[in-house]
């Protein structure tokens, strides 16, 4: 909802305060917006924009899988 401009200003302000208080959430939101922009074909002045998004996604997935392996423990 936040990315699609479907909330009131007060809801937006409250959500933004939550996001600003959580660096991981801010990073995730920024990544989501970059991916959304890239998928919609919005141009960016940085020629490596899409490559960096793909690297971020790959690194995030590797981190998620590593955490999943850590939580499952030895087989």
PLY file of the C-alpha trace (Angstrom):
ply
format ascii 1.0
element vertex 75
property float x
property float y
property float z
element edge 74
property int vertex1
property int vertex2
end_header
0.00 0.00 0.00
2.70 2.46 0.89
4.28 2.24 -2.54
1.01 2.57 -4.42
-0.24 5.80 -2.81
-3.41 4.14 -1.49
-3.38 5.48 2.08
-4.28 8.70 3.79
-1.61 11.22 4.73
-1.90 10.31 8.44
-1.53 6.59 7.66
1.44 7.39 5.43
3.09 9.51 8.14
2.63 6.74 10.73
4.01 4.08 8.36
6.97 6.30 7.46
7.80 6.77 11.15
7.87 2.98 11.61
10.06 2.52 8.53
12.47 5.26 9.60
12.87 3.59 13.01
13.87 0.25 11.48
16.92 0.35 9.16
16.24 -3.17 7.85
12.69 -2.21 6.95
13.91 0.95 5.23
16.38 -1.12 3.19
13.65 -3.59 2.25
11.28 -0.78 1.26
13.93 0.91 -0.86
14.75 -2.39 -2.58
11.06 -3.01 -3.25
10.67 0.43 -4.77
13.76 -0.03 -6.96
12.49 -3.39 -8.18
9.04 -1.91 -8.82
10.55 0.97 -10.79
12.75 -1.38 -12.83
9.85 -3.70 -13.63
7.76 -0.75 -14.78
10.57 0.37 -17.07
11.32 3.65 -15.30
14.60 5.03 -16.50
17.46 5.68 -14.13
20.53 7.77 -14.78
22.76 5.05 -13.30
23.66 2.45 -15.94
24.30 -0.21 -13.28
20.91 0.22 -11.61
19.41 -3.13 -12.65
22.65 -5.01 -12.01
22.82 -3.64 -8.47
19.19 -4.60 -7.85
19.89 -8.13 -9.02
23.00 -8.31 -6.81
20.98 -7.08 -3.83
18.27 -9.68 -4.45
20.86 -12.46 -4.79
22.66 -11.40 -1.60
19.39 -11.12 0.31
18.32 -14.58 -0.83
21.69 -16.06 0.12
21.39 -14.46 3.57
17.84 -15.76 3.97
18.92 -19.28 3.02
21.89 -19.12 5.40
19.61 -18.06 8.26
17.20 -20.84 7.38
20.04 -23.37 7.49
21.21 -21.99 10.84
17.72 -22.29 12.31
17.23 -25.85 11.11
20.47 -26.93 12.77
22.41 -30.08 12.03
20.47 -32.65 10.07
0 1
1 2
2 3
3 4
4 5
5 6
6 7
7 8
8 9
9 10
10 11
11 12
12 13
13 14
14 15
15 16
16 17
17 18
18 19
19 20
20 21
21 22
22 23
23 24
24 25
25 26
26 27
27 28
28 29
29 30
30 31
31 32
32 33
33 34
34 35
35 36
36 37
37 38
38 39
39 40
40 41
41 42
42 43
43 44
44 45
45 46
46 47
47 48
48 49
49 50
50 51
51 52
52 53
53 54
54 55
55 56
56 57
57 58
58 59
59 60
60 61
61 62
62 63
63 64
64 65
65 66
66 67
67 68
68 69
69 70
70 71
71 72
72 73
73 74
